Amino acid sequence: MQRLGRALNTFPDAPHESLEEAEGAFDEATAQLTAVLAEQRQALRESWQGQDPENQTAELHLALRQYRELIQRLLRL
């Protein structure tokens, strides 16, 4: 966020540099988002992987619901 703030503050004096700074801030934000999503995916996978579908239907259903909610939130971005 600091980087984006700098970009906004420097725009009047240096528009091109400001946009380059904003682009860098965007790149950092998308990298952070990707890392968080990878962590969430791993946690979800660990919650159902290896579960016996015959005995753990409720837990598997919960994992499926969590995938759905996460995907829906992503699509609203």
N, C-alpha and C positions, 0 to 999 in steps of 0.2 A: 504494500500500500504506500510505503514511503516513496518508492520509485515513481509510482503514478502521481503522487502529490508533487514531486519535483517536476515531472513532465508538465503538469497543469500550471505550475508556478512560473516555469521558464518560457512558456509559449509566447507571451508578448515580445520577448527579446530574441528568442531563437526558435522559431516555429519548427524547422526541420529537425533540430536536435531534440526538441520536445517530443516530436512524433517518434523518433528513434527510441527515446527513453520509454515512451508509452508502449511501443512494440516490445521492448525488452521486458517491461512489467507484465505484459500479456503472456509472453513466453514463460516467465517464471510462474505465473498463476496457473497456466495450463499444465506445467510440469508438476506443480504441487497437487493439482486436482487429479492428475493421472496416478501419482503415487498413492494418494488417499484411496482412490477407487481400487487400485491393485490390492491394497491392504484389506479393504472391505470384501473384495472378491475372495481373497485367500481365507478370511475368517468365515465367510459363508460356506465356502467349499469344505473347510475343515468341520463345519457343523453337521454336514450330511454325508460326507464321504465315508464309506465303510459302514454305514448304517444298514441294517437288515430291513428291506422294504416291508417284509411281512410283519415285523414286530415294532417298527418305529414309524408308522404312518403319520402320526401326529407331528413328530419332529421334522419329518420330510416335508410335510405340508407347510409347516412354519417357515422352513428354509425357502420353499417356493414362493410363499407370500413375501418374504423379505427381498428376494430377487425382483419380484414384480414391483414392489414399492420403490426400490432403488432405480430400476429402469424408468418408471414413471416420473420420478423426480428428475432424472437426467433429461428426459425428453421435454420437460417443462423449461429447461434452461434455454 
